[in-house]
């Protein structure tokens, strides 16, 4: 195989109580990438459509992630990478992660699969280090593994794939304002009260249990964040109103996606997700902010091969 075309999905990281450790994979929102081997022994970003992003391999998360993979296998092979960006950078739905994860997935396939998708996570994380200064895994892991994933530990890295209850749907609102991950991290407090920590790990444990037992009620009660959301939500226009609307219309939970500005509503079933999407759209249409709105199933597979 010399060339591969893939769909690399958007992801919702944090999921309220799982700040920096939890994420899930979306099904119908993502970038398309074409990766082919070249004879130049160089990693090149040959084309980017849909967004203005660096073509220089060392400044693009895709290039950095692929170089980390090639260094690990000791390969001198070169690759050309084309990216059709459908996820805007700085959206909070894993734009940089989609490019980094997609690039290492594609190169790994062309090399004959020396790594499992789980083993590709650390290379994709190098792309995240470039994007935000922090090699986090909560977007690249669900992009590579599909479904829900939990980062138990960073040193050593241990990532778990969690089950996906069938009826879950995600509504994502992306207000078209840019919040850099770096900026939204810098406003976070560095210490947490014991009381808040207790409520957070209670919710996170319960959420994991709810995923295993398909207990939608418990899942909804657990999607709470008493630590990060109160600080970060001030960066998101009309966050409190949106949350109220989503919950009133039956969403199981509502919170910030990644570092924002996107927000997500977790819903049970298509009918409820449609209702939540319509209510959010009607509310935001009356405001002076452009937005994108997505409704997606949870993608259990992760990155998909298109050709
Ligand atoms: P997101 O949470 O949507 O990934 P980040 O703020 O974490 O947003 O990352 C976006 C940053 O990464 C931007 O500064 C962007 O220029 C940089 N970047 C470099 N390469 C890419 C790429 N291929 N796709 C998206 N962002 C990239």
Boltz pocket constraint, residues with backbone or C-beta under 6 A from the ligand:
constraints:
  - pocket:
      binder: B
      contacts: [[A, 52], [A, 53], [A, 54], [A, 59], [A, 60], [A, 61], [A, 62], [A, 83], [A, 87], [A, 88], [A, 89], [A, 90], [A, 91], [A, 92], [A, 93], [A, 94], [A, 95], [A, 96], [A, 97], [A, 99], [A, 100], [A, 130], [A, 131], [A, 132], [A, 179], [A, 180], [A, 181], [A, 182], [A, 258], [A, 259], [A, 260]]
      max_distance: 6.0
